[in-house]
Amino acid sequence: MNRRLPLIVIAVLAVAAAAYFLGRATAPKPIETQAGGLGGTIVPEPQAPAQAGPKPLSDLLKGAPLPAPNAPLKQTFADLQARANGGDRGAAMRLYRDLGRCSRLRGSEWRNAGARNELTETKTDGMTPAQLRTYQKLLDSAELRQQGVRQDQALCEGVSDEMLGNLVDSMAQAAKLGDEEARSCYLASGPLYDMRNMVQNPESLRNYRSNAAGMIKTGLASGDWRVVDLLQRAYEPGAQSLLAGLMGADPVQHYRYLKLYRLGAEPHRALQLDRQLAASAASLNQAQLAEADEWAQRTLRGNFEGNSTNTTPPGWEACTF
């Protein structure tokens, strides 16, 4: 017998076996198999765990340290914007606050320069010691403000008008991600916060209309008194705010939110709010008042229990950061 024959047979058998197992490995697996005969239960065949692909960059960046405070916005803008768009709340908050500082910089420079010139040109001859102390305090305050201006100048150097045009959109994104200050400012002002950009981009008003409802719902669910106060003012007949234009005057809704606000208010504010409630209630019937009072009590227990309206002191401004 030829000595090479056994080797050939072994090789053929090896190739056949490899083909058999390769065929089993590459054949499509059934999604389901029958178990227990005709009356059995359909049991999914165990599947190998799918291998996870690479995480998106936005997921990897979430929770990463933010740039150092006062880092030049020109250098951090693209990174912060990408992270904000990816759902990073901290980056969204930082971006719209830095953009806000830069948008206000020119006005701050002009006001501080004027105030400082007026102080330095003031003659101190003949001032009493008390007047001199007051004058020195005014100089110190002016210097502190000027230090803030210098910080903002370093932050904003090289920031373009195109970057500044993202201010309102950045505020909206921060609001959607749960920043209460951004939410109250956006609801109160929306695109009016940057009038020049709104004139150039009128679609920002349409965006405000579509964004506001979700922000209101989230704010109420999270017990945000800022939203309650903004709504009671917006629904008041004769109100002229942007939110009032969106919601429309509604005496019943005005009373509902004012009643809710009164239930959460500090004792020292009760008398004034009671007067407002009495005036608001005068135009409603008993059924409307009873339903509104019940809604306010239910909403207070469900969403605002333990919270205080101290986030909305008398005269508070929604866009003061």
Sequence and secondary structure as in RCSB ss.txt:
>XXXX:A:sequence
MNRRLPLIVIAVLAVAAAAYFLGRATAPKPIETQAGGLGGTIVPEPQAPAQAGPKPLSDLLKGAPLPAPNAPLKQ
TFADLQARANGGDRGAAMRLYRDLGRCSRLRGSEWRNAGARNELTETKTDGMTPAQLRTYQKLLDSAELRQQGVR
QDQALCEGVSDEMLGNLVDSMAQAAKLGDEEARSCYLASGPLYDMRNMVQNPESLRNYRSNAAGMIKTGLASGDW
RVVDLLQRAYEPGAQSLLAGLMGADPVQHYRYLKLYRLGAEPHRALQLDRQLAASAASLNQAQLAEADEWAQRTL
RGNFEGNSTNTTPPGWEACTF
>XXXX:A:secstr
  THHHHHHHHHHHHHHHHHHHHHHHS   SEEE SGGG  EEE            HHHHHTT     TT  HHH
HHHHHHHHHHTT HHHHHHHHHHHHHHHTHHHHHHHHHHHHHHHHTS  TT  HHHHHHHHHHHHHHHHHHHHHH
HHHHHHTT  HHHHTTHHHHHHHHHHTT HHHHHHHHHHGGGGGHHHHHH THHHHHHHHHHHHHHHHHHHTT H
HHHHHHHHHHSTT  SHHHHHH   HHHHHHHHHHHHHHS GGGHHHHHHHHHHHHTTS HHHHHHHHHHHHHHI
IIIITT  GGGS TT  TT  
